[in-house]
Each structure stands twice: as structure tokens, then as C-alpha cells.
Amino acid sequence: MKINSIQFLRAIAVLLVVHVHAIDTQEAFSVSHQQKFFFLENFGAIGVDLFFGISGFIISYVAGNYFGAYDGVDFLKKRFLRINPIYYVASLIYMVLFCFFDKFYPIEAVLYGLKNTVLMLPVLNSQKALFPILVVGWSLSFEWWFYVLFFLLILARTKYKTFLLLLVIPALVIIGKVLQVHDPRLIFYTNPIMLEFLFGVIIYWLYRNVTLPAGVAAFLLLLGLGGYAYNIFHGFGDISELGSVTTGTGSLKRVLLWGLPSAFILAGCIFLEKKGVLARIWNNRFFLLLGDASYSIYLTHFTFFYLLTNIYIYTGFFLNADLSIFVHMALGVAVGILFYKKVERPLIKLLHPKPPMRPTVHAAMP
């Protein structure tokens, strides 16, 4: 069963990320009201935190009943085919474009980024930081670390995946804090940002076992939206910066200020849909399309904005600052949808061939 509120939230999450990068593109050439409006300028990065919560929920939803080595390998295979090939294609496009515009970029940096892109997880001594070719790929590394943890629980053939994740992920975070790890790999594997996936896991357990009244679900949604508003008007420090997450210095603060409100919004929307409330919103065709294409939009919009930046360098910036943000967003989303229809869907279809139809066996009538 498809949960349409999840698709709606995927659409919102990717629009937030596109918005923050649209502002980054615009402010290189002009000054907009949006970049000066309280702390809105970098707030859109919160879309990644919403994605992390959604991932925790979805993986628990689709693989919660997987047990043993066969299911575990099947789980990793499906995750790899769903995530990596499209990511590699998008990264290759960005790399070619980047090398075209920056002919003096050192080849060592390209090779370093290529290694981080292919391996996804930091495993080598020379990987001192997450630095994939496509910058937005940093979040996929944490996605894969969550997949690996879930895979280990599948291998363990346990029915208590939620309970064990409640133990394992906080234990890793505590170990990292107590030992004050300095190795970049250990910083990654004990990063508090992983708690945001755990929020999604907990919400799935509640979804499966508890029926919340619509009033409680609405309260959770309003609580999360209030948290978002608080961040916009009161600020959030430097937690939007990539370095504060990958080094772990701002991760716990980010979990509290961004992860928790995102989890409340996720829970509120899912339980409202479960109660049949706001069905017209969850079933909106445009947002369902954006949700379906959210991965492609996430992977391609940064490349498109990089192309726009270089075009403006040659032509000059000619749009109204605030209007340009929305124009760039619309164009970036359109490119992402095109990539989804022309690249992602055909590639998924190619890599996931339908199994041959088995002949139907009819039971003999007595």
C-alpha cells in the first residue's frame, strides 16, 4: 500500500532543499528579501532532515519482515539498484560539466571525489572527509550507513528491529561522544545525525501498533510546523552548514532543532492520512509527481544551478532577485522531473526486470 502523505512530504522536502540552493545561486549576483528575511536563507537545508525521517519509516515499512541471509542480500541489492546507478549518472553529468567550466581544477580532487562517490561509506584512511563529486551526495552516505545497520538486523533474523535500533544507534552516538573520536571514519559511524532515521523507525512502529486520534495527529503536525517557524524567526546557528554535520560538531543540535520538528510533521501527516483526514492534499497529483520525482530533483538541481551560475557569469544577472529564486526553483524542478521520466524510470525498469509469469494452477473441483 502506498502512503500518499509520504510522497507529499518528499515533495515538500525536496522543494525546501531546492529553495536553499536557489537562494545560494541568486545571492552570488544580487540581494533578495528572502535571504534577508530573518533566518530563511539557509533554512531549506532542513529538507534533508525530513528525508532522513522518511527513510527510517519507509525502510522499516518495506523491510521490517525481512529475515535471514537471503532476505538481507536481497535488501542490499534492491537498495543499491534503487539508489546508486541513478546517483552515479547524476554525478557523472556534474563532473563533466564541472571539468568543462573549470579546466584548471586539479585532477587529484576529481579522483578523490570519485572515490567518495563510488564507495559511499568512508572506509579508507585517505578519506578524511565526505567529499563526493556531487555535493548533495553526502546525505546518501548516511542513508547507506542506515541500510547497513538494518541489513545486520535482517541477518540476525530478529523480529525486534525497532527495539534493537533504539539500542544500537544511540549506543553508537554515546560511544562517539564518550571516546571523543577523531578519526573521520569513526566520526561518521557515530554521528548523532543517525538519530533522525531512528525517529522514522519509531513512527513506523507507532503506525503499525497504535491508532492515534485525528486531534493528536493534528497537534503533532502543528507542533512540527511551530518548530519550523521557530527556526526561521529565531535562528539555528551553523547547523545548516555541511561541515557541521560531517564533522559531527553541530549534528546533535541539528537533531534537536531540525530532526524533532521534522519527525512531528512526519508523524502528524501519516496519522492524519490513516484517519482519512486531508485526503485531497495527500492525493494531489502535482505533489504526488513531485514526490515520485524527488530523488531525481534532489540529484539534478544542484548541477542545473551550477550551469545557471556559469551562464550568468557570461551574460550578467538580469532577473529580479526574489523572482529569480522562484524561477530557478521552477526550472530546477522541471529539469528534475525530466530526468525522472527520461533517466530514472527507464533505468529502474532496466535494472528491475519483471519476473516471468508463472502458469496459473487451478485446483481440481471435488
NUDREN-289137 format. One record per atom (N, C-alpha, C): x, z, y; chain. Coordinates in steps of 0.001 Angstrom, whole numbers. Atoms other than C-alpha are relative to their C-alpha. Layout:
<rs>
X:Z:Y:A
...
</rs>
This chain:
<rs>
839:0:-1193:A
0:0:0:A
878:0:1249:A
-761:98:-1237:A
1326:-981:3417:A
-583:954:1027:A
430:-937:-1035:A
1165:1712:6084:A
247:-670:1343:A
-143:803:-1207:A
499:-229:9263:A
531:797:1185:A
-538:-799:-1101:A
1313:2670:11570:A
1526:5:-37:A
-1456:105:119:A
4874:2431:10229:A
474:-1289:668:A
-365:1268:-627:A
5005:-1217:11283:A
-140:82:1517:A
194:-197:-1444:A
3621:-268:14690:A
1171:771:592:A
-1111:-807:-510:A
6337:2360:15122:A
1320:-757:-77:A
-1193:852:37:A
9011:-96:14013:A
38:-906:1229:A
76:850:-1188:A
7799:-2375:16790:A
383:785:1250:A
-316:-831:-1159:A
7972:444:19336:A
1488:331:23:A
-1414:-377:77:A
11423:1489:18127:A
901:-1148:437:A
-870:1117:-355:A
12912:-1983:18443:A
-182:-391:1462:A
211:289:-1423:A
11308:-2517:21871:A
777:984:876:A
-793:-985:-737:A
12955:700:23065:A
1479:-389:20:A
-1411:391:80:A
16360:-489:21843:A
258:-1254:835:A
-157:1218:-789:A
15879:-3934:23387:A
-44:322:1492:A
124:-372:-1417:A
14863:-2301:26676:A
1306:564:541:A
-1235:-612:-509:A
18049:-236:26965:A
1097:-1049:148:A
-1021:1035:-96:A
20225:-3272:26302:A
-353:-1052:1046:A
410:890:-1091:A
18167:-5400:28699:A
430:577:1343:A
-476:-651:-1221:A
18963:-2858:31407:A
1517:-136:116:A
-1458:170:-12:A
22644:-2989:30415:A
383:-1398:496:A
-278:1374:-419:A
22556:-6770:30881:A
-267:-186:1480:A
387:158:-1407:A
20783:-6594:34226:A
934:731:945:A
-767:-799:-950:A
22863:-3831:35764:A
1436:-475:161:A
-1317:607:-200:A
26037:-5850:35298:A
16:-916:1217:A
83:952:-1111:A
24769:-8090:38106:A
-837:494:1174:A
905:-438:-1071:A
22184:-6141:40138:A
-410:1447:-231:A
484:-1383:106:A
20493:-2797:40716:A
-1528:-40:-67:A
1454:-3:187:A
16947:-2209:39425:A
-567:1388:216:A
677:-1290:-104:A
14404:520:39989:A
-2:728:-1337:A
63:-628:1320:A
14277:1116:36232:A
1282:752:-330:A
-1246:-688:300:A
17953:2013:35989:A
186:1238:869:A
-86:-1152:-899:A
17460:4468:38853:A
-1148:988:-190:A
1178:-851:200:A
14191:5962:37561:A
352:1170:-920:A
-381:-1206:730:A
15192:9484:36535:A
1059:-344:-1060:A
-987:240:1058:A
16900:9101:33114:A
-468:-1102:-960:A
542:1082:822:A
15121:5965:31890:A
1086:-971:-462:A
-1010:1041:223:A
18288:3847:31969:A
486:-74:-1440:A
-548:-10:1357:A
19672:4903:28583:A
-968:561:-1033:A
946:-667:888:A
16526:6392:27087:A
-379:-852:-1206:A
442:871:1088:A
15699:3341:24948:A
802:131:-1278:A
-813:-204:1209:A
18516:4254:22565:A
-692:919:-992:A
753:-896:888:A
16047:6780:21127:A
-709:-786:-1108:A
627:814:1042:A
14564:3874:19170:A
723:93:-1328:A
-772:-140:1238:A
17384:4280:16638:A
-405:1271:-732:A
401:-1269:616:A
16351:7901:16019:A
-1372:-125:-648:A
1307:266:598:A
12788:6756:15405:A
166:-816:-1279:A
-289:794:1205:A
14139:4168:12948:A
515:884:-1133:A
-555:-866:1041:A
16080:6874:11081:A
-1103:814:-680:A
1116:-744:578:A
12961:8981:10605:A
-870:-889:-872:A
784:962:773:A
11026:5918:9438:A
688:-317:-1327:A
-742:308:1225:A
13782:5130:6914:A
-116:1126:-1013:A
143:-1129:902:A
13650:8631:5467:A
-1350:7:-685:A
1359:48:546:A
9896:8254:4992:A
-140:-1149:-1003:A
212:1195:812:A
9971:4714:3580:A
768:61:-1318:A
-790:-69:1235:A
12789:5281:1080:A
-612:996:-972:A
687:-968:855:A
11011:8368:-233:A
-1286:-598:-566:A
1283:602:380:A
7773:6375:-377:A
184:-1033:-1114:A
-144:1108:951:A
9117:3384:-2310:A
858:357:-1208:A
-940:-308:1096:A
11780:5064:-4473:A
-90:1442:-474:A
131:-1396:398:A
10535:8605:-4920:A
-179:191:-1491:A
237:-100:1443:A
9588:7881:-8534:A
1041:-748:-815:A
-1089:633:740:A
12857:6181:-9479:A
803:1071:-730:A
-765:-963:796:A
14768:7928:-12277:A
1010:-738:-874:A
-990:513:939:A
17989:7200:-14136:A
868:-1118:542:A
-1005:975:-406:A
20842:4706:-14013:A
-604:-1372:277:A
584:1326:-196:A
18728:1562:-14380:A
-732:-81:1335:A
716:-27:-1277:A
16424:2505:-11504:A
961:157:1173:A
-965:-223:-1069:A
19403:3671:-9454:A
711:-1278:401:A
-667:1272:-277:A
21240:375:-9775:A
-974:-987:634:A
1026:877:-574:A
18009:-1493:-9054:A
-266:366:1463:A
207:-468:-1370:A
17517:632:-5934:A
1110:-507:922:A
-1124:450:-827:A
21013:-149:-4593:A
2:-1523:159:A
44:1457:-61:A
20642:-3822:-5443:A
-1047:-464:1010:A
1068:392:-926:A
17344:-4086:-3561:A
374:322:1441:A
-410:-389:-1352:A
18746:-2201:-557:A
1076:-949:526:A
-1077:910:-430:A
21844:-4411:-464:A
-576:-1362:375:A
554:1322:-266:A
19874:-7648:-679:A
-935:-7:1203:A
918:-75:-1148:A
17394:-6449:1930:A
752:174:1318:A
-694:-370:-1225:A
19959:-5170:4460:A
1218:-871:283:A
-1339:522:-278:A
23386:-6722:4051:A
95:-1500:276:A
-188:1430:-278:A
23067:-10527:3803:A
-440:-406:1409:A
489:338:-1338:A
20995:-10766:6986:A
929:572:1063:A
-951:-636:-913:A
23360:-8355:8710:A
1291:-803:99:A
-1223:796:5:A
26354:-10450:7678:A
-195:-1311:774:A
281:1239:-733:A
24725:-13631:9009:A
-33:257:1501:A
96:-328:-1427:A
23898:-11989:12350:A
1370:364:568:A
-1341:-379:-450:A
27423:-10542:12578:A
889:-1225:154:A
-801:1221:-69:A
28984:-13935:11869:A
-346:-807:1245:A
428:724:-1205:A
26925:-15540:14631:A
602:647:1245:A
-573:-695:-1159:A
28045:-12884:17096:A
1508:-202:70:A
-1447:143:17:A
31684:-13156:16009:A
423:-1376:505:A
-311:1364:-444:A
31731:-16943:16509:A
-229:-130:1499:A
319:73:-1422:A
30071:-16599:19896:A
1010:777:830:A
-949:-844:-726:A
32397:-13815:20964:A
1372:-666:88:A
-1303:666:-11:A
35525:-15705:19962:A
-22:-1243:875:A
117:1175:-855:A
34229:-18759:21818:A
154:375:1469:A
-49:-402:-1403:A
33785:-16896:25107:A
1254:798:343:A
-1188:-806:-256:A
36773:-14595:24720:A
1132:-480:-902:A
-1004:645:839:A
39542:-16805:23411:A
1267:836:-155:A
-1215:-810:47:A
42192:-14154:24078:A
-229:1339:-704:A
277:-1238:719:A
40524:-11439:22034:A
927:87:-1208:A
-998:-80:1086:A
43170:-10168:19567:A
-637:-136:-1372:A
513:247:1343:A
42647:-11364:16010:A
-23:1276:-826:A
-24:-1272:734:A
43558:-7863:14753:A
-1317:751:195:A
1263:-690:-267:A
40435:-6476:16430:A
-1150:-648:-755:A
1042:710:755:A
38283:-9159:14816:A
65:403:-1472:A
-161:-370:1403:A
39721:-8354:11391:A
-406:1444:-244:A
388:-1404:125:A
39237:-4624:11979:A
-1522:130:-17:A
1457:-29:-30:A
35605:-5171:12917:A
-607:-609:-1243:A
496:646:1220:A
35150:-7475:9929:A
41:966:-1181:A
-130:-979:1089:A
36390:-4762:7578:A
-1105:1050:85:A
1067:-988:-182:A
33971:-2225:9045:A
-1365:-590:-310:A
1283:663:229:A
31154:-4750:8828:A
-269:-181:-1483:A
182:292:1422:A
31702:-5681:5182:A
-156:1284:-813:A
5:-1215:810:A
32382:-2203:3821:A
-1144:949:354:A
1119:-828:-468:A
29635:-476:5856:A
348:1478:111:A
-339:-1417:0:A
30870:3015:4904:A
1499:183:223:A
-1439:-234:-227:A
34210:4445:6145:A
662:588:-1240:A
-660:-452:1228:A
36402:4698:3076:A
1515:-133:63:A
-1426:245:-84:A
39865:3580:4202:A
634:834:1107:A
-711:-809:-995:A
42484:5566:6107:A
42:-666:1367:A
-129:710:-1266:A
42760:2861:8741:A
-1308:-76:779:A
1285:23:-696:A
39054:3133:9572:A
-159:1291:798:A
-12:-1212:-816:A
39444:5623:12399:A
-1313:225:732:A
1296:-128:-653:A
36016:4958:13847:A
-894:-1127:-474:A
931:1065:327:A
32872:2934:13200:A
86:-1056:1091:A
-164:1064:-980:A
33575:-368:14911:A
-319:-1331:-644:A
366:1277:608:A
31618:-3195:13270:A
34:-1122:1026:A
6:1153:-900:A
31667:-6692:14721:A
-1220:39:901:A
1245:-109:-750:A
28052:-6336:15784:A
-239:1473:293:A
-23:-1415:-369:A
27888:-3066:17711:A
-1177:773:-579:A
1188:-716:480:A
24338:-2189:16664:A
78:318:-1486:A
-146:-259:1428:A
25553:-2183:13060:A
413:1417:-333:A
-407:-1383:295:A
26785:1421:13439:A
-1122:770:-689:A
1122:-739:578:A
23304:2665:12568:A
-201:-334:-1477:A
156:397:1400:A
23302:706:9301:A
971:748:-902:A
-933:-795:796:A
26342:2681:8157:A
-637:1329:-395:A
685:-1255:326:A
24324:5898:8376:A
-1181:-257:-938:A
1051:372:958:A
21424:4118:6654:A
567:-44:-1413:A
-579:144:1327:A
23732:3306:3765:A
462:1337:-578:A
-374:-1317:488:A
25021:6846:3533:A
-1232:726:-542:A
1244:-580:509:A
21414:7999:3150:A
-397:-649:-1319:A
313:683:1249:A
20867:5342:469:A
860:532:-1147:A
-901:-504:1038:A
23904:6604:-1431:A
-434:1383:-469:A
474:-1335:367:A
22631:10198:-1345:A
-1268:-98:-851:A
1233:173:761:A
19230:9035:-2571:A
308:-575:-1380:A
-421:588:1275:A
20905:6948:-5286:A
525:1067:-957:A
-543:-1067:839:A
22753:10017:-6578:A
-1117:872:-569:A
1140:-779:495:A
19450:11873:-6865:A
-779:-786:-1053:A
640:834:1025:A
17969:8930:-8782:A
779:95:-1309:A
-835:-131:1197:A
20906:9115:-11180:A
-216:1344:-687:A
194:-1345:546:A
20272:12836:-11615:A
-1354:161:-687:A
1307:11:654:A
16752:11960:-12849:A
-852:1203:418:A
741:-1165:-463:A
15250:14703:-10718:A
-1321:-389:649:A
1282:175:-671:A
11647:14972:-9601:A
-13:668:1368:A
-5:-834:-1208:A
12672:17242:-6753:A
951:-560:1053:A
-897:650:-952:A
14367:14745:-4469:A
-122:607:1398:A
197:-578:-1333:A
12826:16200:-1306:A
689:1353:111:A
-601:-1330:-19:A
13906:19730:-2175:A
1520:-85:1:A
-1453:102:84:A
17437:18668:-3081:A
595:-598:1276:A
-476:529:-1278:A
17818:16579:82:A
-42:1074:1084:A
79:-1140:-938:A
16699:19683:2001:A
1194:931:-150:A
-1194:-805:233:A
19696:21408:451:A
1283:-767:341:A
-1258:758:-67:A
22296:18634:379:A
363:-396:1426:A
-334:489:-1343:A
22058:17142:3876:A
367:1136:945:A
-438:-1120:-855:A
22069:20482:5775:A
1315:614:-467:A
-1259:-561:505:A
24865:21691:3466:A
1189:-830:472:A
-1073:862:-484:A
26997:18673:4413:A
269:249:1486:A
-144:-254:-1438:A
26330:19314:8100:A
701:1336:243:A
-598:-1334:-153:A
27222:23012:7756:A
1479:-17:-381:A
-1400:106:423:A
30417:22183:5865:A
845:-635:1101:A
-722:667:-1062:A
31458:19824:8623:A
235:895:1201:A
-123:-899:-1145:A
30808:22442:11311:A
944:1164:-300:A
-820:-1165:351:A
32435:25343:9481:A
1472:-384:-137:A
-1386:420:222:A
35554:23425:8453:A
596:-723:1204:A
-445:722:-1194:A
35721:21623:11825:A
862:-1205:-385:A
-732:1146:545:A
36717:18398:10103:A
463:-928:1109:A
-574:919:-983:A
38925:15934:11973:A
158:-1413:-543:A
-94:1329:599:A
39221:13054:9514:A
-1283:-768:338:A
1191:760:-398:A
36873:10322:10836:A
-983:-233:-1139:A
899:197:1141:A
35520:9759:7335:A
-829:1243:-271:A
734:-1249:230:A
34582:13425:6897:A
-970:280:1140:A
923:-135:-1134:A
33065:13467:10387:A
-1251:-825:-257:A
1130:879:306:A
30887:10558:9306:A
-903:611:-1069:A
801:-461:1139:A
29769:12068:5990:A
-652:1360:239:A
616:-1300:-318:A
28942:15455:7565:A
-707:-40:1352:A
573:171:-1335:A
27369:14046:10727:A
-1426:554:64:A
1352:-564:-119:A
24283:16007:11894:A
-1096:-1033:206:A
1020:1022:-216:A
22525:12722:12714:A
-781:-270:-1280:A
677:212:1278:A
21653:12571:8997:A
-1252:859:-138:A
1195:-841:36:A
19107:15323:9614:A
-1248:-785:400:A
1161:788:-427:A
16875:12690:11207:A
-631:-734:-1181:A
564:580:1221:A
16483:10942:7840:A
-789:1063:-762:A
657:-1099:703:A
15557:14313:6393:A
-1386:277:574:A
1320:-171:-608:A
12693:14602:8887:A
-1004:-964:-636:A
888:980:624:A
11232:11405:7428:A
-330:355:-1432:A
229:-433:1384:A
11647:12742:3888:A
-1053:1099:-42:A
958:-1108:-54:A
9753:15919:4813:A
-1389:-512:332:A
1300:553:-382:A
6978:13918:6467:A
-639:-728:-1179:A
551:662:1175:A
6606:11833:3310:A
-562:1034:-976:A
484:-1027:918:A
6289:14990:1195:A
-1343:552:489:A
1267:-478:-563:A
3566:16244:3543:A
-1087:-1053:-166:A
965:1093:117:A
1865:12843:3488:A
-564:-78:-1412:A
409:95:1398:A
1742:12906:-304:A
-788:1218:-463:A
554:-1245:530:A
675:16523:-721:A
-988:718:913:A
821:-736:-959:A
-1202:17582:2412:A
-887:-970:770:A
887:766:-871:A
-4182:16265:4337:A
-153:753:1313:A
85:-656:-1299:A
-3828:17159:7994:A
-1260:-447:739:A
1141:393:-835:A
-6915:17227:10227:A
445:-941:1108:A
-329:971:-1046:A
-7040:14460:12818:A
468:702:1270:A
-390:-743:-1195:A
-6755:17068:15563:A
1450:449:-56:A
-1398:-420:167:A
-3460:18367:14166:A
926:-1204:138:A
-802:1216:-106:A
-2114:14821:13812:A
115:-453:1452:A
-20:381:-1416:A
-3098:14039:17403:A
896:936:802:A
-859:-966:-688:A
-1379:17234:18562:A
1478:-313:-237:A
-1386:364:306:A
1844:16208:16773:A
432:-1225:794:A
-314:1208:-763:A
1697:12786:18409:A
217:325:1474:A
-126:-381:-1409:A
1163:14302:21856:A
1246:839:228:A
-1202:-817:-106:A
3942:16797:21225:A
1241:-891:41:A
-1131:926:4:A
6333:13963:20396:A
86:-804:1282:A
8:757:-1255:A
5269:11918:23417:A
431:878:1170:A
-442:-947:-1024:A
5740:15017:25563:A
1509:182:-29:A
-1452:-92:126:A
9265:15330:24196:A
699:-1216:574:A
-560:1225:-578:A
9950:11716:25119:A
-40:72:1533:A
136:-99:-1455:A
8621:12316:28649:A
991:1011:571:A
-962:-1012:-449:A
10769:15453:28973:A
1391:-609:124:A
-1318:627:-23:A
13869:13426:28130:A
153:-950:1183:A
-69:966:-1104:A
13043:10745:30698:A
143:708:1344:A
36:-653:-1313:A
12425:13206:33536:A
1040:1104:163:A
-951:-1117:-103:A
14912:15987:32698:A
1396:-337:-525:A
-1325:427:438:A
17758:14110:31042:A
375:479:-1387:A
-420:-276:1367:A
19666:14313:27784:A
1521:-68:-153:A
-1458:12:75:A
23357:14332:28675:A
530:-1345:-454:A
-639:1247:438:A
25566:11768:26961:A
-368:-384:-1431:A
326:245:1410:A
23776:11688:23601:A
-383:-1449:-275:A
321:1412:203:A
22792:8059:24171:A
1251:-826:-251:A
-1245:746:156:A
26446:7030:24090:A
420:-40:-1470:A
-354:188:1409:A
27687:5643:20785:A
1074:979:-450:A
-1093:-885:370:A
30843:7740:20814:A
-438:1419:-281:A
460:-1377:216:A
28900:10992:20991:A
-633:159:-1377:A
593:-46:1343:A
27182:10082:17702:A
1077:-184:-1065:A
-973:312:1052:A
30047:8560:15737:A
1085:1070:-117:A
-964:-1102:76:A
32376:11432:16637:A
-674:1311:-360:A
747:-1197:354:A
29634:13957:15932:A
-135:1013:1111:A
-6:-1013:-1066:A
30126:15750:19276:A
-1388:211:596:A
1330:-141:-586:A
26598:15038:20505:A
-1129:-162:-989:A
1015:320:1010:A
24797:14489:17216:A
-1066:1078:-141:A
985:-1067:186:A
23153:17895:16840:A
-948:88:1189:A
844:12:-1192:A
21913:17819:20422:A
-964:-1175:-40:A
850:1188:107:A
20582:14333:19786:A
-1120:224:-1011:A
1022:-305:1007:A
18754:15502:16665:A
-1115:857:611:A
981:-912:-590:A
17041:18251:18665:A
-808:-665:1105:A
682:587:-1155:A
16238:16259:21815:A
-704:-1312:-324:A
569:1310:321:A
15509:12876:20241:A
-573:-70:-1399:A
462:84:1381:A
15132:13351:16492:A
-1326:710:-229:A
1232:-769:207:A
12459:16040:16593:A
-1228:-653:638:A
1170:688:-562:A
10112:14299:19083:A
-353:-1277:-754:A
255:1221:773:A
10515:11067:17106:A
-702:336:-1319:A
633:-428:1247:A
9580:12943:13912:A
-1451:396:237:A
1383:-376:-326:A
6469:14390:15592:A
-860:-1244:202:A
741:1247:-218:A
5420:10905:16700:A
-249:-703:-1332:A
139:619:1319:A
6049:9530:13202:A
-1090:684:-807:A
1003:-752:766:A
4005:12293:11561:A
-1389:-184:593:A
1300:132:-645:A
1222:12047:14119:A
-645:-1337:-291:A
551:1329:221:A
777:8303:13746:A
-407:-209:-1457:A
285:203:1422:A
948:8311:9947:A
-1252:756:-425:A
1165:-795:410:A
-1602:11104:9552:A
-1269:-432:737:A
1176:546:-678:A
-3906:9600:12172:A
-506:-1230:-747:A
426:1160:780:A
-3932:6357:10191:A
-622:441:-1318:A
536:-497:1265:A
-4521:8320:6991:A
-1438:492:161:A
1362:-483:-277:A
-7631:9819:8619:A
-900:-1107:556:A
795:1116:-489:A
-8786:6380:9806:A
-167:-34:1500:A
78:-70:-1456:A
-8167:7110:13480:A
937:-1038:621:A
-773:999:-750:A
-6916:4420:15920:A
353:-1214:-860:A
-258:1108:918:A
-7210:1718:13254:A
285:-1300:748:A
-196:1242:-745:A
-7376:-1038:15901:A
1434:-117:510:A
-1392:19:-455:A
-3932:-35:17185:A
927:-316:-1162:A
-894:200:1144:A
-2302:141:13747:A
-123:-1417:-554:A
234:1326:575:A
-3813:-3230:12774:A
180:-1132:1003:A
-226:1030:-1006:A
-2880:-5074:15966:A
984:-1046:-534:A
-790:1054:631:A
-1500:-8436:14808:A
1360:-185:678:A
-1258:190:-707:A
1156:-8676:17517:A
1005:1083:-377:A
-917:-1091:342:A
2628:-5261:16768:A
386:-41:-1479:A
-358:162:1406:A
2471:-5934:13035:A
1093:-1056:-158:A
-1039:1029:34:A
4505:-9103:13634:A
1328:572:500:A
-1217:-619:-526:A
6999:-7167:15759:A
598:968:-1019:A
-482:-925:1021:A
7221:-4530:13032:A
681:-732:-1147:A
-589:794:1075:A
7865:-7148:10365:A
1347:-595:423:A
-1208:668:-499:A
10498:-8824:12555:A
982:967:644:A
-805:-972:-740:A
12010:-5589:13881:A
1474:-21:-389:A
-1400:20:438:A
15168:-5835:11773:A
739:-1198:598:A
-605:1190:-596:A
15870:-9381:12937:A
171:155:1506:A
-97:-225:-1447:A
15139:-8439:16543:A
1143:950:302:A
-1062:-990:-193:A
17452:-5439:16250:A
1375:-645:-143:A
-1304:592:278:A
20286:-7565:14852:A
374:-1110:978:A
-309:1196:-794:A
19992:-10573:17198:A
-62:203:1504:A
197:-93:-1452:A
19001:-9267:20626:A
1308:268:734:A
-1267:-318:-643:A
22488:-7917:21385:A
828:-1275:195:A
-706:1279:-94:A
24023:-11332:20663:A
-613:-877:1084:A
675:814:-1018:A
21406:-13048:22814:A
322:507:1400:A
-324:-553:-1317:A
22065:-10678:25719:A
1463:-266:369:A
-1400:347:-259:A
25798:-11305:25349:A
104:-1447:482:A
40:1397:-433:A
25083:-15034:25642:A
-539:-109:1422:A
565:5:-1346:A
22908:-14426:28719:A
1023:465:1035:A
-1010:-531:-923:A
25661:-12371:30334:A
1016:-1070:356:A
-992:1039:-257:A
28119:-15226:29955:A
-588:-1175:768:A
666:1039:-788:A
25586:-17716:31296:A
-63:412:1468:A
84:-485:-1381:A
25094:-15542:34389:A
1375:12:686:A
-1348:27:-573:A
28855:-15344:34870:A
295:-1384:580:A
-249:1371:-454:A
28901:-19133:35253:A
-1011:-462:1040:A
1050:524:-890:A
25587:-19683:37057:A
-325:929:1150:A
440:-992:-966:A
25173:-16473:39022:A
-1336:583:-431:A
1251:-680:385:A
22351:-13975:38582:A
-1072:-378:1009:A
978:590:-920:A
19171:-15463:40034:A
-1399:609:-118:A
1314:-599:191:A
16289:-13186:38940:A
-126:1314:751:A
250:-1346:-502:A
14676:-10135:40479:A
450:1012:-1049:A
-639:-928:938:A
16408:-7116:38926:A
-989:564:-1010:A
960:-619:923:A
13338:-5374:37464:A
-725:-1032:-831:A
665:1056:756:A
11619:-8597:36497:A
907:-520:-1103:A
-941:541:982:A
14762:-9738:34700:A
11:822:-1284:A
-8:-869:1179:A
14593:-6741:32355:A
-1103:-415:-973:A
1125:379:856:A
11165:-7781:31077:A
133:-1436:-496:A
-243:1373:446:A
12103:-11461:30985:A
1009:-13:-1142:A
-1019:-71:1051:A
15211:-10636:28960:A
-575:586:-1287:A
628:-597:1181:A
13173:-8422:26633:A
-862:-1017:-730:A
892:987:618:A
10596:-11156:26034:A
795:-1077:-713:A
-831:1031:619:A
13288:-13737:25352:A
743:536:-1226:A
-710:-608:1118:A
15275:-11368:23131:A
-893:216:-1204:A
967:-190:1086:A
12183:-10528:21096:A
-373:-1340:-616:A
357:1332:504:A
11254:-14216:20816:A
1103:-561:-893:A
-1130:459:826:A
14744:-15072:19515:A
15:753:-1330:A
29:-795:1222:A
14470:-12206:17019:A
-1102:-435:-957:A
1105:470:841:A
11100:-13420:15764:A
340:-1351:-622:A
-425:1299:531:A
12502:-16941:15403:A
1012:189:-1128:A
-987:-297:1031:A
15446:-15538:13435:A
-686:554:-1243:A
759:-567:1123:A
12995:-13581:11273:A
-675:-1100:-808:A
763:1035:699:A
10948:-16676:10452:A
902:-1061:-625:A
-848:1106:455:A
13807:-19153:10047:A
1193:443:-843:A
-1175:-468:734:A
16560:-16967:8578:A
-343:1154:-944:A
219:-1185:821:A
15420:-13542:7360:A
-969:-257:-1148:A
991:228:1064:A
12284:-14541:5453:A
476:-1003:-1044:A
-510:920:1034:A
13824:-17625:3776:A
1134:601:-820:A
-1114:-602:735:A
16940:-15643:2872:A
-504:1042:-988:A
577:-990:913:A
14889:-12813:1381:A
-685:-696:-1176:A
671:748:1067:A
12825:-15340:-558:A
1014:-585:-976:A
-1048:572:840:A
16012:-16967:-1844:A
651:1058:-880:A
-695:-1063:724:A
17567:-13652:-2891:A
-927:839:-876:A
967:-747:808:A
14359:-12253:-4396:A
-956:-983:-672:A
890:945:680:A
13021:-14996:-6662:A
-1065:731:-804:A
1082:-613:762:A
9696:-14236:-8230:A
286:-117:-1494:A
-198:78:1457:A
9927:-13357:-11947:A
-971:-983:-618:A
904:972:642:A
8441:-15943:-14296:A
-1277:674:-468:A
1291:-527:413:A
4786:-15478:-15061:A
-28:177:-1513:A
137:-247:1428:A
4161:-13887:-18424:A
-1391:-428:-456:A
1332:391:474:A
1339:-15288:-20532:A
-877:1211:-195:A
944:-1105:125:A
-1734:-13136:-20455:A
-454:145:-1449:A
423:-276:1377:A
-2535:-11498:-23791:A
-1355:690:48:A
1359:-553:0:A
-6237:-10872:-24322:A
-223:788:-1286:A
301:-799:1178:A
-7280:-8094:-26637:A
-1154:-618:-776:A
1077:552:859:A
-9389:-9207:-29586:A
-1210:893:82:A
1253:-766:-48:A
-13015:-8170:-29345:A
-301:521:-1401:A
339:-526:1314:A
-14079:-5895:-32152:A
-1223:-690:-592:A
</rs>
